[in-house]
Amino acid sequence: MEQLSIEANGLEFAALADGPADGPLALCLHGFPDTAYTWRHLLPELAAAGYRAVAPFMRGYAPTAIPADGRYQTGALARDANELHQALGGSADAVLIGHDWGAAATYGAIAHQPERWRKAVTASVPPLGSVAESFLTYSQLHRSWYMFFFQSPLAEIALPVDDWVFLDRLWADWSPGYDAAVDVAHVKDAIATPERIEAAIGYYRAQFDPSRHHPELAAEQAATTAMPSVPVLYLHGVDDGCFALEAIGDPLAHLPASSELSVIERAGHFVTLENPEQVNARILSFLSD
């Protein structure tokens, strides 16, 4: 895979890339606690199918720059996706693929500027409307404790303690039985400094604090909860320890009629890594239709 540097939305993004330079763009967005390497199994498959597959490190994750304006709301992530499309020379046949926070960014990007994207794939975080009620159940709140802990100033202190055991335990809880040593090592590199830790946590603080939302991103922010018009394939792991399968509601009720839902066996939260054969085949089939 190549390593790229891309200027988009006022930031210098680092990215991994594969595939022909003149192929349709397939932009792949990661979540937390993760990096662009989460797509290492999918990028070559997309490249073999003729796509120009690009996986940026999301804003704040090294080696991508830390945004000087400190914007981490989901609307900023959606704008990043659309601006990366522009910077990479994408056209109307581009596809957008997002996992976790990348999924949230995808919903906003395709709803705000649907003309840029032919299809989209999201994984492990369904549309917000689909989980509006189930998120408040005891079972899901128990799984989502970290979101609330991240509102505390103790979070920055806790993450790197004891060689980042916090990350080891999250991955073990969210993807039971998966050996995440390589992936966690990449995350440690990506958020190794206090400023990087604050950036990663900033996504969650902006999620719960509207005062961190910027007026100029109002349209993109509103789009993150709007019904998109672009067809979406939604993937969810049977053993997801972060977002329980029984808590995802009915994602298809909040997506266009041409969208699809696929439950992935032998996978938890990090579906692209745990069962890449099934996930890659499902994605490529959806994109080829």
One Martini backbone bead per residue (centre of mass of N, CA, C, O) as a GRO file, in nm:
protein
  289
    1MET     BB    1   0.098   0.035   0.017
    2GLU     BB    2   0.039   0.355   0.016
    3GLN     BB    3   0.146   0.689   0.112
    4LEU     BB    4  -0.037   0.977   0.194
    5SER     BB    5  -0.086   1.336   0.126
    6ILE     BB    6  -0.371   1.545   0.225
    7GLU     BB    7  -0.548   1.834   0.139
    8ALA     BB    8  -0.828   1.899   0.368
    9ASN     BB    9  -1.017   2.107   0.538
   10GLY     BB   10  -0.738   2.239   0.658
   11LEU     BB   11  -0.587   1.955   0.638
   12GLU     BB   12  -0.337   1.706   0.702
   13PHE     BB   13  -0.358   1.400   0.549
   14ALA     BB   14  -0.314   1.073   0.618
   15ALA     BB   15  -0.267   0.775   0.399
   16LEU     BB   16  -0.391   0.485   0.263
   17ALA     BB   17  -0.318   0.309  -0.054
   18ASP     BB   18  -0.498   0.156  -0.340
   19GLY     BB   19  -0.476   0.134  -0.667
   20PRO     BB   20  -0.585   0.294  -0.928
   21ALA     BB   21  -0.576   0.629  -1.006
   22ASP     BB   22  -0.844   0.594  -1.217
   23GLY     BB   23  -1.026   0.498  -1.011
   24PRO     BB   24  -1.273   0.472  -0.818
   25LEU     BB   25  -1.359   0.595  -0.523
   26ALA     BB   26  -1.258   0.452  -0.193
   27LEU     BB   27  -1.360   0.562   0.115
   28CYS     BB   28  -1.200   0.495   0.440
   29LEU     BB   29  -1.334   0.505   0.777
   30HIS     BB   30  -1.247   0.532   1.099
   31GLY     BB   31  -1.228   0.483   1.448
   32PHE     BB   32  -1.268   0.380   1.786
   33PRO     BB   33  -0.970   0.244   1.864
   34ASP     BB   34  -0.815   0.346   1.565
   35THR     BB   35  -0.715   0.297   1.216
   36ALA     BB   36  -0.634   0.263   0.885
   37TYR     BB   37  -0.548  -0.047   0.935
   38THR     BB   38  -0.842  -0.170   0.940
   39TRP     BB   39  -0.819  -0.184   0.598
   40ARG     BB   40  -0.596  -0.404   0.507
   41HIS     BB   41  -0.802  -0.617   0.374
   42LEU     BB   42  -0.977  -0.430   0.178
   43LEU     BB   43  -0.801  -0.258  -0.010
   44PRO     BB   44  -0.699  -0.485  -0.208
   45GLU     BB   45  -0.987  -0.566  -0.302
   46LEU     BB   46  -1.065  -0.296  -0.422
   47ALA     BB   47  -0.828  -0.277  -0.616
   48ALA     BB   48  -0.897  -0.541  -0.776
   49ALA     BB   49  -1.185  -0.395  -0.859
   50GLY     BB   50  -1.066  -0.081  -0.945
   51TYR     BB   51  -1.011   0.086  -0.704
   52ARG     BB   52  -0.943   0.384  -0.522
   53ALA     BB   53  -0.809   0.315  -0.218
   54VAL     BB   54  -0.878   0.518   0.082
   55ALA     BB   55  -0.717   0.561   0.418
   56PRO     BB   56  -0.757   0.773   0.658
   57PHE     BB   57  -0.652   0.957   0.913
   58MET     BB   58  -0.811   1.095   1.138
   59ARG     BB   59  -0.865   1.358   1.305
   60GLY     BB   60  -0.575   1.359   1.528
   61TYR     BB   61  -0.445   1.114   1.388
   62ALA     BB   62  -0.161   0.979   1.351
   63PRO     BB   63  -0.027   1.177   1.092
   64THR     BB   64  -0.246   1.354   1.126
   65ALA     BB   65  -0.362   1.644   1.200
   66ILE     BB   66  -0.429   1.883   1.433
   67PRO     BB   67  -0.683   2.080   1.483
   68ALA     BB   68  -0.681   2.414   1.558
   69ASP     BB   69  -1.009   2.434   1.618
   70GLY     BB   70  -1.119   2.169   1.769
   71ARG     BB   71  -1.291   1.993   1.565
   72TYR     BB   72  -1.524   1.692   1.646
   73GLN     BB   73  -1.772   1.687   1.517
   74THR     BB   74  -1.960   1.513   1.297
   75GLY     BB   75  -1.971   1.740   1.085
   76ALA     BB   76  -1.661   1.747   1.040
   77LEU     BB   77  -1.637   1.458   0.934
   78ALA     BB   78  -1.823   1.494   0.692
   79ARG     BB   79  -1.658   1.716   0.558
   80ASP     BB   80  -1.402   1.558   0.523
   81ALA     BB   81  -1.513   1.351   0.324
   82ASN     BB   82  -1.596   1.557   0.099
   83GLU     BB   83  -1.312   1.691   0.075
   84LEU     BB   84  -1.159   1.433  -0.001
   85HIS     BB   85  -1.307   1.383  -0.259
   86GLN     BB   86  -1.207   1.641  -0.393
   87ALA     BB   87  -0.892   1.604  -0.352
   88LEU     BB   88  -0.907   1.302  -0.505
   89GLY     BB   89  -1.103   1.321  -0.761
   90GLY     BB   90  -1.386   1.259  -0.727
   91SER     BB   91  -1.691   1.112  -0.822
   92ALA     BB   92  -2.015   0.979  -0.867
   93ASP     BB   93  -1.867   0.673  -0.830
   94ALA     BB   94  -1.826   0.690  -0.543
   95VAL     BB   95  -1.731   0.545  -0.224
   96LEU     BB   96  -1.843   0.493   0.122
   97ILE     BB   97  -1.655   0.383   0.420
   98GLY     BB   98  -1.765   0.304   0.764
   99HIS     BB   99  -1.637   0.290   1.106
  100ASP     BB  100  -1.801   0.399   1.348
  101TRP     BB  101  -1.717   0.710   1.320
  102GLY     BB  102  -1.716   0.660   1.014
  103ALA     BB  103  -2.020   0.609   1.001
  104ALA     BB  104  -2.117   0.882   1.102
  105ALA     BB  105  -1.981   1.038   0.873
  106THR     BB  106  -2.129   0.900   0.639
  107TYR     BB  107  -2.416   0.989   0.691
  108GLY     BB  108  -2.351   1.293   0.659
  109ALA     BB  109  -2.218   1.300   0.377
  110ILE     BB  110  -2.454   1.166   0.204
  111ALA     BB  111  -2.674   1.376   0.297
  112HIS     BB  112  -2.531   1.645   0.212
  113GLN     BB  113  -2.361   1.499  -0.060
  114PRO     BB  114  -2.489   1.273  -0.273
  115GLU     BB  115  -2.343   1.339  -0.552
  116ARG     BB  116  -2.062   1.197  -0.467
  117TRP     BB  117  -2.230   0.917  -0.410
  118ARG     BB  118  -2.329   0.589  -0.490
  119LYS     BB  119  -2.227   0.441  -0.223
  120ALA     BB  120  -2.258   0.273   0.107
  121VAL     BB  121  -2.072   0.176   0.410
  122THR     BB  122  -2.153   0.037   0.732
  123ALA     BB  123  -2.016  -0.012   1.079
  124SER     BB  124  -2.127  -0.066   1.424
  125VAL     BB  125  -2.305   0.207   1.348
  126PRO     BB  126  -2.602   0.311   1.345
  127PRO     BB  127  -2.844   0.496   1.305
  128LEU     BB  128  -2.959   0.703   1.541
  129GLY     BB  129  -3.269   0.638   1.516
  130SER     BB  130  -3.231   0.323   1.575
  131VAL     BB  131  -3.109   0.395   1.896
  132ALA     BB  132  -3.274   0.597   2.074
  133GLU     BB  133  -3.389   0.381   2.285
  134SER     BB  134  -3.169   0.152   2.339
  135PHE     BB  135  -2.943   0.332   2.465
  136LEU     BB  136  -3.121   0.360   2.753
  137THR     BB  137  -3.050   0.098   2.838
  138TYR     BB  138  -2.876  -0.076   3.062
  139SER     BB  139  -2.713  -0.256   2.874
  140GLN     BB  140  -2.599  -0.023   2.690
  141LEU     BB  141  -2.488   0.165   2.908
  142HIS     BB  142  -2.281  -0.040   3.008
  143ARG     BB  143  -2.123  -0.039   2.731
  144SER     BB  144  -2.113   0.304   2.730
  145TRP     BB  145  -1.932   0.419   2.965
  146TYR     BB  146  -1.690   0.559   2.814
  147MET     BB  147  -1.841   0.810   2.710
  148PHE     BB  148  -1.874   0.933   3.001
  149PHE     BB  149  -1.578   0.924   3.091
  150PHE     BB  150  -1.480   1.126   2.856
  151GLN     BB  151  -1.595   1.385   3.014
  152SER     BB  152  -1.350   1.351   3.185
  153PRO     BB  153  -1.029   1.455   3.291
  154LEU     BB  154  -0.933   1.153   3.352
  155ALA     BB  155  -0.902   1.028   3.069
  156GLU     BB  156  -0.616   1.128   2.986
  157ILE     BB  157  -0.482   0.963   3.222
  158ALA     BB  158  -0.592   0.666   3.176
  159LEU     BB  159  -0.510   0.561   2.894
  160PRO     BB  160  -0.173   0.529   2.940
  161VAL     BB  161  -0.190   0.339   3.157
  162ASP     BB  162  -0.016   0.063   3.162
  163ASP     BB  163   0.031   0.054   2.855
  164TRP     BB  164  -0.270   0.088   2.756
  165VAL     BB  165  -0.491  -0.110   2.887
  166PHE     BB  166  -0.752   0.020   2.801
  167LEU     BB  167  -0.734  -0.071   2.503
  168ASP     BB  168  -0.711  -0.372   2.545
  169ARG     BB  169  -0.990  -0.401   2.690
  170LEU     BB  170  -1.173  -0.291   2.476
  171TRP     BB  171  -1.107  -0.492   2.253
  172ALA     BB  172  -1.182  -0.745   2.422
  173ASP     BB  173  -1.482  -0.660   2.469
  174TRP     BB  174  -1.565  -0.601   2.160
  175SER     BB  175  -1.358  -0.858   2.055
  176PRO     BB  176  -1.384  -1.158   2.130
  177GLY     BB  177  -1.078  -1.343   2.064
  178TYR     BB  178  -0.915  -1.115   1.948
  179ASP     BB  179  -0.600  -1.029   1.819
  180ALA     BB  180  -0.495  -0.681   1.892
  181ALA     BB  181  -0.191  -0.602   1.903
  182VAL     BB  182  -0.141  -0.454   1.633
  183ASP     BB  183  -0.371  -0.246   1.654
  184VAL     BB  184  -0.294  -0.116   1.925
  185ALA     BB  185  -0.017  -0.018   1.833
  186HIS     BB  186  -0.130   0.184   1.628
  187VAL     BB  187  -0.289   0.354   1.832
  188LYS     BB  188  -0.058   0.441   2.011
  189ASP     BB  189   0.082   0.601   1.782
  190ALA     BB  190  -0.172   0.796   1.715
  191ILE     BB  191  -0.204   0.869   2.060
  192ALA     BB  192   0.084   0.940   2.222
  193THR     BB  193  -0.018   1.220   2.303
  194PRO     BB  194  -0.199   1.446   2.474
  195GLU     BB  195  -0.317   1.580   2.216
  196ARG     BB  196  -0.422   1.311   2.091
  197ILE     BB  197  -0.604   1.222   2.316
  198GLU     BB  198  -0.786   1.472   2.310
  199ALA     BB  199  -0.885   1.425   2.024
  200ALA     BB  200  -1.021   1.146   2.057
  201ILE     BB  201  -1.212   1.248   2.289
  202GLY     BB  202  -1.348   1.490   2.137
  203TYR     BB  203  -1.571   1.335   1.993
  204TYR     BB  204  -1.737   1.282   2.261
  205ARG     BB  205  -1.768   1.572   2.365
  206ALA     BB  206  -1.920   1.678   2.112
  207GLN     BB  207  -2.164   1.483   2.130
  208PHE     BB  208  -2.260   1.613   2.436
  209ASP     BB  209  -2.164   1.922   2.339
  210PRO     BB  210  -2.303   2.186   2.172
  211SER     BB  211  -2.077   2.408   2.232
  212ARG     BB  212  -1.880   2.246   2.016
  213HIS     BB  213  -2.051   2.367   1.798
  214HIS     BB  214  -2.044   2.499   1.470
  215PRO     BB  215  -2.225   2.699   1.267
  216GLU     BB  216  -2.078   2.622   0.987
  217LEU     BB  217  -2.181   2.302   1.056
  218ALA     BB  218  -2.494   2.275   1.055
  219ALA     BB  219  -2.557   2.110   0.798
  220GLU     BB  220  -2.383   1.861   0.863
  221GLN     BB  221  -2.508   1.798   1.137
  222ALA     BB  222  -2.798   1.753   1.037
  223ALA     BB  223  -2.718   1.516   0.837
  224THR     BB  224  -2.648   1.290   1.059
  225THR     BB  225  -2.991   1.257   1.100
  226ALA     BB  226  -3.061   1.205   0.815
  227MET     BB  227  -3.207   1.089   0.533
  228PRO     BB  228  -3.073   0.919   0.298
  229SER     BB  229  -3.026   0.847  -0.067
  230VAL     BB  230  -2.802   0.653  -0.033
  231PRO     BB  231  -2.705   0.348  -0.051
  232VAL     BB  232  -2.687   0.104   0.226
  233LEU     BB  233  -2.456  -0.097   0.398
  234TYR     BB  234  -2.514  -0.285   0.696
  235LEU     BB  235  -2.284  -0.383   0.958
  236HIS     BB  236  -2.292  -0.659   1.210
  237GLY     BB  237  -2.181  -0.811   1.490
  238VAL     BB  238  -2.278  -1.063   1.692
  239ASP     BB  239  -2.025  -0.996   1.922
  240ASP     BB  240  -2.078  -0.708   2.004
  241GLY     BB  241  -1.945  -0.521   2.292
  242CYS     BB  242  -2.048  -0.223   2.227
  243PHE     BB  243  -2.293  -0.298   2.019
  244ALA     BB  244  -2.561  -0.451   2.047
  245LEU     BB  245  -2.757  -0.626   1.842
  246GLU     BB  246  -3.030  -0.574   2.013
  247ALA     BB  247  -2.973  -0.236   1.988
  248ILE     BB  248  -3.007  -0.148   1.665
  249GLY     BB  249  -3.273  -0.215   1.566
  250ASP     BB  250  -3.388  -0.055   1.249
  251PRO     BB  251  -3.189   0.052   1.010
  252LEU     BB  252  -3.376   0.041   0.746
  253ALA     BB  253  -3.578   0.270   0.853
  254HIS     BB  254  -3.308   0.488   0.809
  255LEU     BB  255  -3.301   0.393   0.506
  256PRO     BB  256  -3.305   0.327   0.205
  257ALA     BB  257  -3.474   0.087   0.024
  258SER     BB  258  -3.183  -0.013  -0.112
  259SER     BB  259  -3.091  -0.123   0.141
  260GLU     BB  260  -2.871  -0.317   0.369
  261LEU     BB  261  -2.842  -0.610   0.587
  262SER     BB  262  -2.552  -0.749   0.777
  263VAL     BB  263  -2.474  -1.030   0.963
  264ILE     BB  264  -2.175  -1.115   1.137
  265GLU     BB  265  -2.003  -1.380   1.182
  266ARG     BB  266  -1.739  -1.409   1.380
  267ALA     BB  267  -1.801  -1.113   1.521
  268GLY     BB  268  -1.758  -0.799   1.634
  269HIS     BB  269  -1.678  -0.474   1.612
  270PHE     BB  270  -1.418  -0.558   1.417
  271VAL     BB  271  -1.515  -0.687   1.130
  272THR     BB  272  -1.277  -0.637   0.919
  273LEU     BB  273  -1.077  -0.826   1.103
  274GLU     BB  274  -1.239  -1.094   1.196
  275ASN     BB  275  -1.413  -1.121   0.894
  276PRO     BB  276  -1.293  -1.053   0.595
  277GLU     BB  277  -1.421  -1.246   0.395
  278GLN     BB  278  -1.720  -1.175   0.440
  279VAL     BB  279  -1.702  -0.867   0.427
  280ASN     BB  280  -1.570  -0.828   0.150
  281ALA     BB  281  -1.782  -0.983  -0.014
  282ARG     BB  282  -2.023  -0.807   0.070
  283ILE     BB  283  -1.920  -0.537  -0.033
  284LEU     BB  284  -1.860  -0.610  -0.332
  285SER     BB  285  -2.145  -0.697  -0.400
  286PHE     BB  286  -2.287  -0.428  -0.340
  287LEU     BB  287  -2.107  -0.246  -0.534
  288SER     BB  288  -2.180  -0.420  -0.807
  289ASP     BB  289  -2.502  -0.364  -0.838
   0.00000   0.00000   0.00000
